Amino acid sequence: MFDTSHIHPMIIHFPIALLIVGFLFDLTGVLFKKEFFSKTGFYLLILGTLGVVAAYITGNLAGEGIAEAGTLKQALETHEGAAELTLWLMIIASVFRVGIVILKKYKGTFQWIALILFLAGVISIARTGFYGGELVFKHAAGIQFNLGTSLDSGSSEDTGSQSTDVQKDKEKD
């Protein structure tokens, strides 16, 4: 059966990539005064922010399935706090950018403020991703082991049928 906690790891990589690439496009547009790059950065900012919202929601759902205790609890709380900061930074950066684009004020000081907000969000999402990686690789959060031995959480029927299949293959040879 499909476990909804798998949705978060499938989604999270999109906003990370969209926002990092979007920031690089936006920076290029500002430095070289190329409207194409600035517009592309703007669209990637909006898409990436929508992805952050989706990742935040699915992350909360995935976190509900993890039994929190000790260092895992601390690591999960750190990741959740970083994710919330990222969510708000990206919403603020997007709303600010949409506002100055609608008002046709995307130049000078406003342009640099928008770029700095975008950078803060990108740094925050990288930090959040780092803590999420620690949850998986350091604390094995959400990892289920099934090595095909009777020592794992798998049922004995599964192990028995696997060994029977191996015996049948050996008999064929």
N, C-alpha and C positions, 0 to 999 in steps of 0.2 A: 504494500500500500504506500502511496505517496505521502511523505511527511512534509508538512508546510514549513518546517524549519530549514529545508533545503532551498527555499526561495531566496532567502537573504544572501547566501554566498553566490547565487546565480546573478543577482541584480547588482550587487555592490560594485562590481568592477566597471560597470558602465559609467556611473557618475564620476568615479575616480579618473577614468580616461578622458571623459568629455570635459571635465573641469581643468585638468592639467593642459590638455591640448588647447582648450578654449582660452586659457590664460596666455599661453604662448602666442596664439593668434592675436589676441587683444594687445599684448605687449608689442608685437611686431607692427600692428596697425598704428599704435601710438608713436613708436619710435621712428617709423618710416613714413608716417602720415598717409597710409594706404587704407582707404575706406573698406575695401574688400575684406581685409584682415580684421578690421574692427567689427564689421557686421557679422562675420563668421564667429568671432569671439563672443559677440552678443548672443547669437543663437545657441552656441554651445553652452554659454552660461545659463541660459533659460532651460535647455534640455538637461544639463547637469544638475541644476537645482531641483527639477522635477524628479530626477533620479535619486537625489539625496532624500527627498521626502519619501519616495517609495522604499529606499533602503532603510530609512529610520523606522518606518512602520513595520516592515518585515523583520527588522532586527529586534524590535520589541516583541513580536510574535515568537521569534526563534529563542529569545532569552527566557521566555516563560517556560520552555521545556528543559532548561538546565537547572539541576539541583545546585543551589549556591551554598558553598561552605569554604571557609578558610581563604587561602590565597586565590582560589577561583572566584570567590565572591568579590574580593578586592579588584581583581583583574577585570571582571565583568562590569563592576561599577565604574571603573576608570574608562573603559571602552564606551559605556553608555553616556557618561559625562562628556567625553570627547565628541561623541556622535551628536549630542544635543547642541553643543557649541557649534559644530559644523553646520547643523541644520539652520540655526538662527543666523550665523554669519552669511550663509549662502542666500537665505531669504532676504536679508537686509541688502546684500550686494545686488541681488536681482531687482528688488523693488527700487533701489536707488538708481540703478542703471536704466530701468524702464522709464522711470520718472524723468531723468535728464534727456533721454532719447525723445520722449513724447514732447517735452518742452523745448527740444532742439538746443540744448545746452551742453551737448557732449563735446566739450572743448575746454582747453585751459585747465584751471584748477579742478573743475568738476570731473574732467576726464581722468586726472591723476588720482582723485579720491576714489572714483569707481575702480580704477586699476588696483589701488592699494587694498580696497575691500575684497576684490577678487583674489588677490594674492593671499590675504589673510584666510580666506575660505579654502584655498588650495593647500596652504600649509596645514590648516586644521583637518582637512580630509586625509592628508598624508599621515598625520598624527593618529587619527582615528583608525586608519587602515593598519598602522603599525600595532596598535593595541589589539585590534581584531586578529591580526596574525599571531600575536602572542597567545591569545585565547586558544587558537587552534593548535599551534605548533609547540607551545610551551606547556599549556594546561590541558590539551587534548579535549577541549570543550566541543561537544557535539560529535565526537569521533566514536564510531562503533567498530569494534574489532571482530572480524570473522575470518579466522585463519584456517578453518576447516578442522580444528582439533576439538576434543571434548572439553577443553579448558575454556573455550570462549562462551559467549552468551548464546550461541546457537543451540538448537535442540539436538538431542541425541539421534533423532530420526534422520536429520540432515547429514550428520557425520556418518551414520551407518550406511546411508544410501551412497555417499561419496566413496566409502571404502569398498562397497559392493561393486560399484562401477569400475573402480581401479582393478579389483580382482578379475572382473569379467574381461577387461582389456588385456590383462596379463595372460589369461587363458587363451585368448584369440591368437596371441603371438606364439 
